[in-house]
Amino acid sequence: MSTSTHPESPLDREHIAHIEVGNTNVSPGIARSLVLWFLLMLAALPSVEWVGADDAESRGAPSAWAHLSGLPEAMADRLAALHAGVPEASHWTRIVTANRAVLEALSAFETALEDDSPVGRLLRPPTQVVLSGWLGVGNERVYAGRDGWLFYRPDVEYITGRGFLEPQQLERRARSASEFETVPQPDPRPAIRQFKRDLDARGIKLVVMPTPVKSTVHPDRIAPAYHFERAPLQNASYAAFLDDIAREGVLLFDPASEVARAREESSEPPYLATDTHWRPEAMQRVAEALTAFLARHVTLPSVQPPGYRVEPREARQIGDTTAMLDLPAGQTLYPPERVALRFVVGPDGDPWRPSRDADVLVLGDSFSNVYSLSTMGWGESAGFIEQLSYVLQRPVDRIVQNDQGAQATRVLLGRETGGSSDRLAGKRVVVWQFAARELAFGNWTVIPLPPAAPR
């Protein structure tokens, strides 16, 4: 019998790795410890979140679970609204409507869990200090500009994005709705035309006032290349939008150039450095310019001057974009800002109040509410509508909501018109103020107003 004298060929790396992986030795104690640690980690986070939710409820704060517990009422409201608008809606339409309510509640629940998570509240502030303080960046809602300035992300994307009237952009926005949302109307022109026609039928003038956002007037605080830019920047479709609504006979008051002049002529910038809104001085200047515009284009009857006067006040607050960063309490990266206010009072010294009987109505968003709504932290009775009423020296009515200026105030107005207590009764002019970013991101649903009740 012969024996081979050839030595064994050496194993390659693949065979060696296969042998080692297939023969990994883990003692039973280590294996049980790893499994136990893994299970504890899986159970720890939900337990902490559950305790945090109970703690929030004990403090009177809303819990994320409220979005689920209130789901039956939300479904009933959706179905009732559907029945009021479409009494003969099909069974399938009712199922789709109820399903949208469920999906919306689940989405709100998920968002609330992220925002109110105890673990998130513990980790987000110190992480954001590193991002903002060391790296000079913001987050998904805020861009960090130059020299301590902060910018709301949609405001920046309004001027850097594609034209909001481009067909491809309109189609993209129409497709962007979530499965539980009604498809938005991205084109602002049909809603403005309908609103004008409805007001014309009542003998009321409409004045559209797209308010410039901070990035329009202060692009140099984002990029140094715009340091010598004097004209306000706008979205690529803004000029075409102005031309289209002018051809419809809509009165347009565009305060962008007035705010830009305020930047050149004043030592104070027109906008707050760490907030989305304008400073009081620029706001007052726009109120004066709007008063002159109304005098040229709208005939208002003479009224007995109400005797409004102003008192100097001050406000000191942290900006809303600073709050969006979710920095720790007591942070010093973006300190509070101080502003001087013109507090408007009546002849009896009481704070200014709107008048439902006034012949001027202003629909406004947060640009009208800042310095007026005390919960925003910048004072009260010193906002844009108060300044307009003071300069006009006549009472003014108002409908304001901080967000969704494209449609929110029109919805509120529609609920109060057409009945015995018609909000538009006696009105001569409606000023529709909204942030210019709404032209690119708002939902411009056409909302016809009910006809005036017969007298």
Residue pairs with C-beta under 8 A, 6 or more apart in sequence:
11 19
45 119
48 118
48 119
49 113
49 117
49 118
49 119
51 118
52 116
52 117
52 118
53 63
53 64
53 65
53 116
55 118
56 62
56 63
56 116
57 63
61 116
62 112
63 112
63 116
64 109
64 112
64 113
64 116
65 109
67 105
67 106
67 108
67 109
67 112
68 105
68 106
68 109
70 105
71 101
71 102
71 105
74 101
74 104
74 105
75 98
75 101
75 102
77 101
78 97
78 98
78 100
78 101
79 94
79 97
79 98
82 89
82 93
82 94
82 97
83 89
86 93
89 97
99 180
100 179
100 180
100 181
101 180
102 180
103 178
103 179
103 180
104 180
104 181
107 178
107 180
114 120
124 326
125 326
125 327
125 328
125 331
126 328
128 139
128 325
128 326
128 327
129 327
129 328
129 331
129 333
131 137
131 138
131 139
132 138
132 144
132 325
132 327
132 333
133 333
136 144
137 144
138 144
138 150
138 153
138 325
139 324
139 325
139 326
140 153
141 152
141 153
141 321
141 324
142 150
142 151
142 152
142 153
142 321
142 324
142 325
143 150
143 151
143 152
143 153
143 156
143 222
144 150
144 151
145 151
145 218
145 221
145 222
146 220
146 221
146 222
146 224
147 221
147 273
148 273
148 274
148 334
149 218
149 221
149 222
149 273
149 274
150 273
150 274
150 275
150 319
150 321
150 322
150 325
150 334
151 214
151 215
151 221
151 222
151 321
152 213
152 214
152 276
152 321
152 324
154 437
154 440
154 441
155 213
155 214
155 215
155 216
155 276
155 437
156 215
156 222
157 440
158 213
158 215
158 216
158 235
158 436
158 437
158 439
158 440
158 441
159 213
159 215
159 216
159 219
159 233
159 234
159 235
161 169
161 235
161 440
162 168
162 169
162 236
163 169
163 235
163 236
163 237
163 240
164 170
164 186
164 188
164 235
164 237
164 241
164 439
164 440
165 187
165 237
165 240
165 241
166 236
166 237
169 186
170 186
170 187
173 184
173 186
174 183
174 184
174 185
174 186
176 184
177 183
177 184
182 445
184 443
184 444
184 445
185 191
185 443
185 444
185 445
185 446
186 443
186 444
187 444
188 241
188 406
188 438
188 439
188 442
188 444
189 241
189 244
189 245
189 248
190 444
190 446
191 406
191 407
191 410
191 444
191 445
191 446
191 447
192 206
192 208
192 245
192 248
192 250
192 444
193 245
193 248
193 250
194 446
194 447
194 448
195 206
195 410
195 432
195 447
195 449
196 206
196 248
196 249
196 250
198 448
198 449
199 205
199 206
199 424
199 430
199 449
200 206
201 451
201 452
202 424
202 427
202 452
203 428
204 424
204 427
204 428
204 429
204 430
205 251
205 297
205 298
205 428
205 429
205 430
206 250
206 251
206 429
206 430
206 432
207 251
207 252
207 253
207 290
207 293
207 294
207 297
207 298
207 429
207 430
207 431
207 432
208 245
208 250
208 251
208 252
208 253
208 432
209 252
209 253
209 254
209 255
209 290
209 431
209 432
209 433
209 434
210 252
210 254
210 434
210 435
210 436
210 438
210 439
211 255
211 278
211 365
211 367
211 433
211 434
211 435
211 436
212 232
212 234
212 255
212 256
212 259
212 436
213 276
213 435
213 436
213 437
214 271
214 272
214 276
214 277
214 278
215 222
215 233
216 232
216 233
216 234
216 256
216 436
217 232
217 256
217 259
217 260
217 263
217 270
217 271
218 263
218 269
218 270
218 271
219 226
219 229
219 233
220 226
220 227
220 229
221 273
226 233
230 260
230 264
231 260
232 256
232 257
232 259
232 260
234 256
234 436
235 436
235 439
235 440
237 439
238 436
238 439
241 439
242 252
242 254
245 252
246 252
251 297
251 298
253 289
253 290
253 293
253 431
255 286
255 289
255 290
256 436
258 285
258 286
258 289
259 270
259 278
259 282
259 285
259 286
260 270
262 270
262 281
262 282
262 285
263 269
263 270
266 281
266 282
268 279
268 281
269 279
270 278
270 279
270 281
270 282
271 277
271 278
271 279
271 282
272 278
272 279
272 319
272 337
272 339
273 319
273 337
274 318
274 319
274 321
274 322
274 334
274 337
275 317
275 319
275 320
275 321
275 322
275 337
275 370
276 319
276 320
276 321
276 366
277 320
277 366
277 367
277 370
277 378
278 286
278 367
278 370
279 339
280 339
280 340
280 341
280 342
280 371
280 382
281 340
283 367
283 371
283 383
283 384
283 387
284 342
284 387
286 384
287 384
287 387
287 388
287 390
287 391
288 391
290 388
290 431
291 388
291 391
291 392
294 300
294 360
294 392
294 429
298 428
298 429
299 428
300 359
300 360
300 394
300 428
300 429
301 359
301 428
303 394
303 395
305 393
305 394
306 346
306 347
306 393
306 394
306 395
307 346
307 347
308 344
308 345
308 346
308 347
308 352
308 389
308 390
308 393
309 344
309 345
309 347
309 390
310 342
310 343
310 344
310 345
310 390
311 342
311 343
311 345
312 340
312 341
312 342
312 343
313 340
313 341
313 342
313 343
313 379
313 382
314 338
314 339
314 340
314 341
315 338
315 339
315 341
315 371
315 377
315 378
315 379
316 336
316 337
316 338
316 339
317 336
317 337
317 377
317 378
318 334
318 335
318 336
318 337
318 377
319 334
319 337
320 376
322 334
325 334
327 333
327 334
339 371
339 378
341 371
341 379
341 382
342 382
342 387
342 390
343 351
343 379
343 381
343 382
344 351
344 352
344 381
344 382
344 386
344 387
344 389
344 390
345 351
345 352
345 381
346 352
346 353
351 380
351 381
352 381
352 386
352 389
352 390
354 385
354 395
354 396
354 397
354 398
355 395
355 396
355 397
356 397
356 423
357 395
357 397
357 426
358 394
358 395
358 396
358 397
358 427
359 394
359 426
359 427
359 428
359 429
360 388
360 392
360 394
360 395
360 396
360 397
360 427
360 428
360 429
360 431
361 396
361 397
361 398
361 399
361 423
361 424
361 427
361 429
361 430
361 431
362 368
362 384
362 385
362 388
362 396
362 397
362 398
362 399
362 400
362 430
362 431
362 433
363 398
363 399
363 400
363 405
363 409
363 410
363 413
363 430
363 431
363 432
363 433
363 434
364 384
364 385
364 398
364 399
364 400
364 405
364 409
364 433
364 434
365 400
365 401
365 402
365 403
365 404
365 405
365 408
365 409
365 433
365 434
365 435
365 438
366 376
366 402
366 403
366 435
367 384
367 433
367 435
368 383
368 384
368 385
368 398
368 400
368 433
369 376
369 383
369 400
369 402
370 376
370 378
370 383
370 384
371 378
371 379
371 380
371 382
371 383
371 384
371 386
372 379
372 380
372 381
372 382
372 383
372 384
372 385
372 386
372 400
373 380
373 383
373 400
373 402
374 380
376 402
384 433
385 396
385 398
385 400
388 396
388 431
389 395
389 396
397 423
397 427
399 409
399 412
399 413
399 416
399 423
400 409
401 408
401 409
401 412
404 438
404 442
404 443
405 433
405 434
405 435
405 438
405 442
406 434
406 438
406 442
406 443
406 444
407 442
407 443
407 444
407 445
407 447
409 432
410 447
411 447
413 423
413 424
413 449
414 447
414 449
414 450
416 422
416 423
417 423
417 424
417 449
417 450
417 452
418 449
418 450
418 451
418 452
418 453
419 450
419 453
420 453
422 452
422 453
424 430
424 449
424 452
425 452
434 442
